């Protein structure tokens, strides 16, 4: 028996016929009949459930309960004839179609359909490819109600295995497996694990919290080398063209003697440390010898510098004495030169004074003789006198 719900601008619960009722602003009563859900109430906390179309063909096998094989919800709104009804899917993985047939695949349909019925009912089918909840809103004459639905995962289709690439001899590594349907929805299934190369697979254990997740401990052999780990799930009976199934996985694990490798690495490290210690001793000795030689060379250079300074100081004293003597000789020479110059100047002045006196006396005598002659002339020649020289 379907569940029955009435909604007057909001969702309320009832118990019969699987019907949802919308009371629009015009006060006309509109009902939405959901007839093909597997379970759920259609509320957000309890979505209707339908199988995902794992064979890529959307089908509705039953129109009366139970609906366990149905892959779509039939939504039927009761309205006044000729009243448009809009169905809108919210969620990329939920689609709407007007009818179900052999050509309706997982990518068909649209996110919104408006139906204007000639009678009093408008119907669409809603389907989804995800186990996450999505919604379909039914709107008419300004009023709306929202139904929630989610998918039930299909059969196992894809297997993913994760395992460490290396491990220690006689140790263990954990292989993790994830199983999903064709649309990537997690699904529970049986995982079979096989090994080659001396490894042994432990029991496959399902994760208590995550659907479709399993683990198995792989015991590695006592000898180094490589082992192969394989896992498989049952091949699907239908393989749609939208995607090839991945039902097996294989991985290679490199098995190493980690303890031996660690011991070898420690020995190599110890040898390197010893070599470095020896190199340090040799370097310290070379440094000490170089420092000693540098100290000796410094002492020699210091002594040589002291000798050179003493010689330079002695040479400076001799030079100072020579300079002092030269200065004294220069002073003596200057005094003698100054006296000789003064004597020469005095002699020259005396000579010049004598020459001047002699010249003056000669000129005076000549003037006197001329004036005597002129006087005599003038007496004899009063009309042709000559002037006397002063």
C-alpha positions in Angstrom: 0.0 0.0 0.0 1.4 3.4 -0.9 1.8 6.2 1.7 -0.6 9.1 1.5 0.3 12.7 2.2 -1.6 16.0 1.9 0.1 19.4 1.5 -1.5 22.8 1.8 1.4 25.0 0.8 3.5 22.7 3.0 3.9 19.0 3.5 1.8 17.1 6.1 1.6 13.4 6.7 -1.4 11.1 6.1 -1.7 7.4 5.7 -3.4 6.2 2.4 -3.0 6.1 -1.4 0.5 7.7 -1.7 -1.0 11.1 -2.5 0.5 14.6 -2.0 -1.9 17.5 -2.1 -1.2 21.2 -3.0 -3.7 23.9 -2.2 -2.9 26.8 -4.6 -3.8 30.5 -4.1 -7.1 29.9 -6.1 -8.2 27.4 -3.4 -8.5 24.6 -6.0 -7.3 21.3 -4.6 -4.4 19.7 -6.4 -3.0 16.3 -5.5 0.2 14.6 -6.5 0.0 10.9 -6.5 3.3 8.9 -6.2 2.8 5.3 -7.1 6.1 3.7 -7.7 8.4 4.3 -4.8 10.2 1.4 -3.1 10.1 3.0 0.4 10.2 6.4 2.1 7.7 9.1 2.8 9.0 11.7 0.3 10.1 14.1 3.0 13.7 15.4 3.2 14.5 13.1 6.1 12.9 10.0 4.4 13.2 10.3 0.6 11.3 8.0 -1.7 13.7 5.3 -3.1 14.1 3.8 -6.5 16.7 1.7 -8.1 19.2 3.4 -10.3 19.0 2.4 -14.0 22.2 0.3 -13.8 21.5 -1.3 -17.3 21.2 2.3 -18.7 17.5 1.7 -19.5 15.0 3.3 -17.2 12.2 0.9 -16.5 9.1 0.6 -14.3 8.4 -3.1 -13.8 5.5 -2.9 -11.4 2.6 -0.5 -11.0 1.3 -2.1 -7.8 3.2 -2.8 -4.6 5.9 -4.0 -4.1 7.9 -1.8 -6.3 11.3 -3.2 -5.6 12.4 -3.4 -9.3 11.2 0.1 -10.3 13.7 2.6 -11.5 11.4 5.7 -11.7 8.7 7.4 -9.7 5.4 8.1 -11.4 4.3 11.6 -10.3 0.6 12.4 -11.1 -0.8 15.8 -10.3 -4.6 16.2 -10.1 -5.7 19.6 -11.4 -8.4 21.4 -13.2 -8.3 20.4 -16.9 -6.1 22.7 -18.9 -4.1 23.9 -15.9 -0.3 23.9 -16.5 1.7 21.9 -14.0 5.5 22.3 -13.9 7.8 19.5 -12.5 11.3 20.6 -11.7 14.2 18.4 -10.7 16.9 19.8 -8.4 20.1 17.9 -8.7 22.3 17.0 -11.7 21.7 13.3 -11.3 17.9 13.4 -11.3 16.0 13.6 -14.5 12.4 13.9 -15.7 10.7 12.2 -18.7 7.1 12.2 -19.9 7.0 8.5 -20.6 8.9 5.3 -20.0 10.1 3.1 -22.8 13.0 1.0 -24.0 14.8 4.0 -25.4 14.8 6.0 -22.2 18.4 5.8 -20.9 20.3 7.3 -17.9 21.2 10.5 -19.8 17.7 11.1 -21.3 15.1 13.4 -19.9 15.4 17.0 -18.6 15.5 18.9 -15.4 12.1 20.5 -16.0 8.8 19.6 -17.7 5.6 21.5 -17.9 2.5 19.5 -18.6 -0.9 21.0 -19.6 -3.3 18.1 -19.3 -6.5 17.8 -21.4 -8.0 15.9 -18.4 -7.6 16.5 -14.7 -4.2 14.7 -14.3 -0.6 15.6 -15.4 2.1 12.9 -15.1 5.9 12.6 -15.4 8.5 10.0 -14.4 11.4 11.0 -12.2 14.6 8.9 -11.9 18.1 9.3 -10.5 21.5 7.8 -10.8 22.8 8.7 -7.4 22.2 7.4 -3.9 22.4 11.0 -2.6 19.0 12.7 -2.0 17.6 15.1 -4.6 14.3 16.8 -5.0 11.4 17.3 -7.5 9.2 20.4 -7.1 5.6 20.3 -8.4 4.2 23.8 -9.1 0.7 24.9 -10.2 -1.1 28.3 -10.0 1.6 29.8 -7.8 1.6 27.0 -5.2 4.2 24.2 -5.0 5.3 21.2 -3.1 8.6 19.4 -3.0 9.2 15.6 -3.0 12.5 14.1 -2.2 14.0 10.9 -3.7 17.2 9.0 -3.8 18.6 6.0 -5.7 19.3 2.5 -4.5 22.8 1.4 -5.9 22.9 -1.1 -8.7 25.1 -4.2 -8.9 28.8 -4.0 -8.4 30.5 -2.7 -11.6 33.8 -1.1 -10.6 36.6 -2.2 -8.3 39.4 0.0 -7.1 42.4 -1.4 -5.2 44.9 0.6 -3.2 48.1 -1.1 -1.7 51.6 0.1 -0.7 54.2 -0.3 -3.4 56.7 -1.9 -1.1 57.0 -3.7 2.2 59.4 -5.6 4.5 60.3 -9.3 4.3 58.0 -11.3 6.6 55.9 -8.2 7.1 52.4 -7.2 6.2 50.8 -4.5 4.1 47.1 -3.6 3.9 45.2 -3.7 0.7 42.1 -1.5 0.5 39.2 -2.1 -2.0 36.3 0.1 -3.0 33.3 -1.3 -4.9 30.9 0.9 -6.8 28.0 0.5 -9.3 28.2 1.8 -12.8 27.4 5.4 -11.6 30.0 5.4 -8.9 27.6 4.7 -6.0 29.2 2.6 -3.2 27.8 -0.9 -3.1 28.4 -4.0 -1.0 29.8 -7.0 -2.8 32.2 -9.9 -2.4 35.8 -9.2 -3.1 38.1 -12.1 -3.9 41.9 -11.6 -3.3 44.6 -13.7 -4.9 48.4 -13.5 -4.5 51.5 -14.7 -6.4 55.2 -14.7 -5.4 54.9 -16.2 -1.9 52.5 -13.6 -0.4 49.4 -14.7 1.5 46.1 -12.8 1.6 44.2 -12.4 4.8 40.4 -12.3 5.3 38.6 -9.6 3.4 36.9 -7.4 6.0 34.1 -4.9 5.3 34.5 -1.4 6.7 32.0 -0.9 9.6 31.2 2.7 8.6 31.7 2.9 4.8 29.6 0.9 2.4 31.6 -0.8 -0.3 35.0 -0.5 1.4 37.0 -3.5 2.3 40.5 -4.3 3.6 42.8 -7.4 3.6 46.2 -7.9 5.2 48.8 -9.3 2.8 51.5 -11.3 4.5 54.8 -10.9 2.6 57.4 -13.7 2.1 60.7 -14.0 4.0 62.7 -13.4 0.9 63.2 -10.2 -1.0 61.7 -9.8 -4.4 58.3 -8.9 -5.8 54.8 -10.3 -5.3 51.6 -9.8 -7.2 48.3 -9.0 -5.5 45.1 -9.4 -7.4 41.5 -8.6 -6.5 38.2 -9.2 -8.3 34.4 -9.0 -8.0 31.8 -10.9 -9.9 31.4 -9.6 -13.5 28.1 -7.8 -14.1 25.5 -9.7 -16.2 24.9 -6.5 -18.2 27.6 -4.2 -19.5 26.0 -1.0 -21.0 28.0 0.8 -23.7 28.2 3.9 -21.5 31.1 2.5 -19.6 33.2 -0.7 -19.4 33.2 -2.6 -16.2 36.4 -2.8 -14.0 36.0 -6.0 -12.2 39.7 -6.9 -11.4 42.8 -5.1 -10.3 46.4 -6.2 -10.0 49.3 -4.5 -8.2 53.0 -5.4 -7.7 54.6 -5.0 -4.2 58.3 -4.9 -3.9 59.5 -6.9 -0.9 62.8 -5.7 0.7 64.9 -6.7 3.6 64.5 -3.4 5.4 66.4 -4.6 8.5 69.4 -5.7 6.4 69.2 -2.6 4.3 69.1 -0.6 7.5 72.1 -2.5 8.9 74.1 -1.9 5.7 73.1 1.7 5.7 74.2 2.0 9.4 77.5 0.3 8.6 78.1 2.6 5.6 77.2 5.5 7.8 79.6 4.3 10.5 82.4 3.9 7.9 81.7 7.3 6.5 81.8 8.8 10.1 85.2 7.0 10.7 86.5 8.3 7.4 85.3 11.8 8.2 86.9 11.5 11.7 90.3 10.4 10.2 90.0 13.3 7.7 89.3 15.7 10.5 92.4 14.4 12.4 94.6 14.9 9.3 93.1 18.3 8.7 93.7 19.3 12.3 97.3 18.2 12.1 97.8 20.0 8.8 96.2 23.1 10.3 98.5 22.9 13.4 101.6 22.5 11.2 100.5 25.4 9.1 99.9 27.5 12.2 103.3 26.6 13.6 105.0 27.4 10.3 103.1 30.7 10.1 104.1 31.5 13.7 107.8 30.8 12.9 107.6 32.8 9.7 106.1 35.6 11.6 108.8 35.5 14.2 111.5 35.5 11.5 109.8 38.4 9.7 109.5 40.3 13.0 113.2 39.9 13.7 114.1 40.9 10.2 111.8 43.9 10.6 113.5 44.8 13.9 116.9 44.6 12.3 115.8 46.6 9.4 114.3 49.2 11.7 117.5 49.5 13.7 119.6 49.9 10.6 117.1 52.5 9.3 117.2 54.3 12.7 121.1 54.4 12.6 121.0 55.6 9.0 118.5 58.3 10.1 120.9 59.5 12.9 123.8 59.7 10.4 121.7 61.5 7.9 120.5 63.9 10.6 124.1 64.6 11.5 125.0 65.2 7.9 122.0 67.5 7.5 123.0 69.4 10.6 126.6 69.9 9.2 125.3 70.9 5.8 123.0 73.4 7.5 125.9 74.8 9.5 128.2 75.0 6.4 125.4 76.7 4.6 125.1 79.3 7.4 128.8 79.9 7.4 128.9 80.2 3.6 126.0 82.6 3.7 127.7 84.8 6.3 130.9 84.8 4.2 129.0 85.6 1.1 127.1 88.3 2.8 130.3 89.9 4.0 132.0 89.6 0.6 129.0 91.2 -1.0 129.0 94.0 1.6 132.7 94.6 1.1 132.3 94.6 -2.7 129.4 97.0 -2.5 131.4 99.3 -0.2 134.4 99.2 -2.5 132.3 99.8 -5.5 130.6 102.7 -3.8 133.9 104.2 -2.7 135.2 103.9 -6.3 132.1 105.4 -7.7 132.2 108.2 -5.2 135.8 108.9 -6.2 134.9 108.8 -9.9 132.1 111.2 -9.3 134.4 113.5 -7.3 137.1 113.3 -10.0 134.5 114.0 -12.7 133.1 116.9 -10.7 136.6 118.4 -10.2 137.3 118.0 -13.9 134.1 119.6 -14.9 134.6 122.4 -12.4 138.1 123.0 -13.8 136.8 123.0 -17.3 134.0 125.5 -16.4 136.5 127.7 -14.7 138.9 127.7 -17.7 136.0 128.3 -20.1 134.6 131.1 -18.0 138.1 132.7 -17.8 138.5 132.5 -21.5 134.9 133.8 -22.0 135.6 136.7 -19.7 138.6 137.6 -21.7 136.7 137.3 -24.9 133.9 139.4 -23.7 136.3 142.2 -22.8 137.8 142.1 -26.2 134.5 141.6 -28.0 131.8 143.5 -26.1 129.5 143.1 -29.0 129.9 139.4 -29.3 129.8 138.2 -25.8 129.4 134.6 -24.9 127.6 133.3 -21.8 129.4 132.0 -18.9 128.9 128.4 -17.8 127.4 128.0 -14.4 
